[in-house]
Amino acid sequence: MKIELDFQHGVAPSDKALIVMLRDARGFRGWSYLPEGATQPEIENAFVSIYDFQGSSEAIECEATIRKDDTIIGHWSFVIQPQLEPW
């Protein structure tokens, strides 16, 4: 399944929905509702597809936290590479 994340900024909702919160070396990047059954690679790929590297060519270290019912049910770190434009 391919997922798309619709990132919001600010405090994540404290409701019963499944959400993912992402941060990078610069700080909190936002949160998004998450479909049930989304896998770790799908979440990372969806994040990479919308990430703004702001011109940086350096790899970015990120952290993802999955929450439901105000409980952390998953947390991991990952590295994303800038998407190089073909010449």
N, C-alpha and C positions, 0 to 999 in steps of 0.2 A: 504494500500500500504506500502510495506517495502522499505525504501530508504537507500542508502549508500552515505556517505559524503566523498569526496576526498579533504582533507584539504591541503591548501596551506599556506605558511608562507609569511610574508611581507605585503605590502600595498595591500588592496583589489582593484580590478579593478573599474574604474569609468565609467562603461558602463551601458547598459539598462538591464543587466541580474539580476535575482533575486538571492541574495546571503544571506548566514547566516554567521555572525562573532561570534566567541565564545571566552570567556575569563574565567579564573578561578582565584583563589587567588594568583597564581604565575604570572598572567598577560595574555597577548593576546595568545591564543592557535592557532588561524588561521582562515581562511575563506574558504568557499566552495560554489560552485554553488548549487542552490536549485531547485528541480523540482516544478513547479506550483502545488498548491494543497497540498503540504506537511503540515502535522499537527504538532503542538507543541510536542505531545508525540513521533511522528515518528522522529523528529529532535533530541530530547533528547536521544532516544534509539539508534539512529545511532551514536551519539557522545559517549555515554557510551561504545558502542561496540569497539571503537578504542582508547579510552582514556588510556594513560599510567600513572598508579598510582605511578610508580617508587618505588614500594615496600611499599607504605604507606597503612595503614589500616584505615585511617581517611576518613570521608565523605568530599567531595569537593563541595564548593559552586561555582556555575557557572552563567554566564549571556549569553543570546543569543540575538542578534540583527539581525533583518531581514531588508534588504535594497533593494530598487529598484529605478532606476532613481535618485540615490544619495539622496533618501528620506528614513528615517526610517519608516517602516510600521508595525513593531512589536518589542517588547523588553520585556523580562521577566527574572527572576532569577529562578534557580532550584538547587537542591542538588543531587549529584550522590554518590552512595555507592560503595566501592571497591567490585569487584567480588571475593568472597572467593572460594578458591580451595577446593574441597571435599577431605577429608582424606581417 
